[in-house]
């Protein structure tokens, strides 16, 4: 989640194919849509997922921008992006702008992160089927929805009670409409600094709010060999790090860090709550 205000660019061009309102077909992990042709992608998704052709066109156009900047790395991650209906996770007045490459307000002083940033953070996690993945900062719900196309064990925690309840309602509504894959999302309301101890340990953790250090509880809940992607730095000046945890034969924990955006500063809303930095 990011706290920034940007002008919203013009929406992508509309497509002529008719919209569909049918429930989406069940997600098949072995099935991939056509990725090399806009028209074939829209036709396939309308037939197999029953989604709106106009939104599918916008989604595909943004997909081309995202892969041009190397923000999606594997076919599975590309499919996840193309399958996730981002328009369902923005405010109603922003549905037509869901795929612009800017931040959009979702209320409560937070925003939905641009598609490219979320794509690269997701790719850096290297999520494998069956991985237990924790998201800190549910926000709009889009990030966890994206993760369901990579694994069926997704956990997410949000500190703002009203936002947590609203997003849980979005998931439930979409599940009722046929997006059964979202049933794999387990939600919780609370201070994400302390993780999701009841479901730990996790193979992967993604943090979508900024902090000046890696929270020790999150590191403790990450499995040896696990990956955490987290914005680290002072307020308004975070860099997104990939942290890989290693536990040696002597039990000592080490963390190897790398910057997934090559040093680019990407400001995130601060991780809030009553926690204190380690002394």
N, C-alpha and C positions, 0 to 999 in steps of 0.2 A: 504494500500500500504506500502511495506517495502523496505528499501534500504540496502540490504545485498547481499553478493556474496557467493554462496555455490556451491560445486561441485554437478553436477547432477548425480544421481544414474542410474543404468541400468533400462530400461523400463520393464514393466511387460511382462510376457510371452504372446505370441500371441495365439488367439483361431482359431479353424479351420472353424468355421461357416462362410458362405459367407456374404460379406458386402452388404448393401442396400443403394441406393441413393434416395429413394422415399421421398417426403415431409413428415414431421412428422404429425401424426394424431392430431386432436385438443386435447388440454389438458382437461381431465375430472377430476375435483376435487374429484370425488367419486371413482376413479379408482386407484388402487395401483399395481405396478408390483410385481412379486415374489421376495422376498428379501432373502430367505433362501437358494437359489441354484444359483450358477453362471450360469450354463447352461440354467436353466429355465428363469433367468433374461434376458440373452442375447436373447434367442428365443422370449420372450415376447416383448422386446423392438424393435427388428427387425420387428416383425409383427405389433406392434401398433404405433411405432414411426419412423420406417424406417431408423434407424441410423446404423452406421458402427459397425460391430460385433467386430472388433479388439479393437476399442476405448471403446466399451461397456465392454469388458473384463478388460481393464485397469481401467476403472471407478469402476467396481465392486471390483477389487482387492484392490484399494485404499479405497473404502467404508469399507471393512472388517478391514483395519488398523485403520480407523477413529473411527469406533464403538468400536474397542478393547480398545481405549484410552478414551472412553466415551465422544467423541466430538460431537456426535449427540444424542439427548435425546428422541425424540418422533417419531412415525411412519411418521408423516407429514414432519418432518425435514429430516428424512432418505430418504423419497421419493424425496424431493426437491433436495437432493444431487445426487441421482441416475438419476434424470431427466435432470439435468443441464449439457449441453455439454461443459465442461471446455476446451476441445481442440479447440473450436471456439474462445476463448478469450486470447490465447497466440499468440506469433509471429509464422509465418508459419514454421520457422525452428525448433520450439519447440513443434509442434503438437504431436509428438511421446512421448514427455516427460511431457505432460500436467498434468498427474496424479502422478508425483513423489512427495515425501513429502518434497520438498525444494522450495526455492524461485526461480522464473524465471524472468529474465529481460524482461520488456515490452517496453523499451525505455524511454526517457525523464528522466533518473535517478531514475526510480521507478521499482518496481517488482510486480508480482502477489503473494499474500500471500499463504502459504501452505494450502492445503485442510483442515487439521485438525483444524488449527487456525480459519479459516473462518467458519467451521462447528460449533465450540463451541461458537463463537461470535454470530452466527445466532441463535443457540439454546437458548442462554441467553436472547435474545430479547423477546422470548415467543410471536412470531407473530401469531395473530389470523386472520381468514378470515375477510376481510373488513378493517383491520387496515391501517392507513395512516403511511407509513414508509419512513423516510428520511435517505439517505446515504450521508455522507460527505467524498468525495474522490472517484470519480467514477472509476478511474484507468482503469483496463482492461475491466470492465463491468461485470465481473463474479459475484460479490456479488449481484448486483441488479438483475441479471438474476436468481440467486438462490432464491431471495426473491419473485419473481413473482409466484413461486409455493406454496407460503404461503399466499399471499394477492394480490389483483389486484390494489393496490394503492401504487406504488413505485415511489419515487422521489430521484434524485441523482444529485449532483453538483460536478464539477471538475474545479480546478483553472487553469490548463494548457490548453490554448485554443486548441493547436494542438491535444492533447490527448483527450480532450472532443469531438472534431470533429471526430476523428478517431473512438472512441468508439460508438458514435452515428451512424456512418456508419456501424459498426458491428451489432448493434441492427437492423438497417433498412434492412441490407442484410439478417439476419436470419429471420426477420418477413416475408420478401419476399419469403423465402424458406419454410415457413409454421409454424414457431415458433410464432404463433399469440399471445401467452401469453406475449411476450416481448413488445407488443403494450401498455401494462399498465405502462411501464417505462417512466416517464417524466424527461427529462434531462435539465440541466442548466449549464452554464459556469460562474464561479465567485468564490469569496472568501467564502469557506464553513464556515469560522468562524462566519459569519453572518446568516448562515442557508439558508432557502428557504421561506422567509416571505410570498410570494404570495400564498403559499399552506398551510401555518401553520393554526392551530396547528397540531402536529403529535402525534400519539399514541406511536411510537417507533422511536428512532434515533440511527443509528450505525455510528461511526466515524472510518475511516480506515487509520488515520494518527495520529502521536503523538503530544501531547501538555502537558504543565505543569499545566494546570488547565482546568476545565470545562467551555467552553465559555458561558458567560451569555446570549447571543442571542439564543443559542441552548436550554438552560434551559427554557428560556421564551417561546420558540416555542413548548416545550414538554407539553402535556396535564397533568393535575393532575392525578396521578396514572400511568403516562407513564414511560417507561424504556429507558435509554440511555446506550449503550455499547461503551466505549471509552478508548483508551490507554492514560494513564496519567502518567507523570513523566518527568524528565530531558532528554535531547537528548540522545538517545541510551540506555535508561534505563527505559522504560515504563512498567507499569503493566496494564493489561486490567481490567477495572472496570465496574461493572454493577451498574448504578445509578438509583434509583427509586425516582421519585418526588412526594412529598405529599404537599398539600395546606390545612392548617388548617382552622377552622371556623373564625379565626381572619385574614385570608388572608396571614399569614406567610408561606413561602415556606421552606420545609426541604428536604434534599437529603440523602437517605440511600445508602451507598456504600458498595460493596463487590467485592472481587478479584476473577474473574472466573477461574484463573489459579493457585490459592493458593499461590500467591506471586512470581511466576516465572516471570523473566524479559524477555520481548519480544520487541525488538527494532523496532520502526516504523519510516518511513520517517516523518520529522517534518511537521506539518500543516503550510503551507506557506501563504503569503499574507501580506498586509500592516497593519494588526490589531496590537493592543497593549494590553498587559496583563492588567487586571483591577488594579487600584491603591489601 
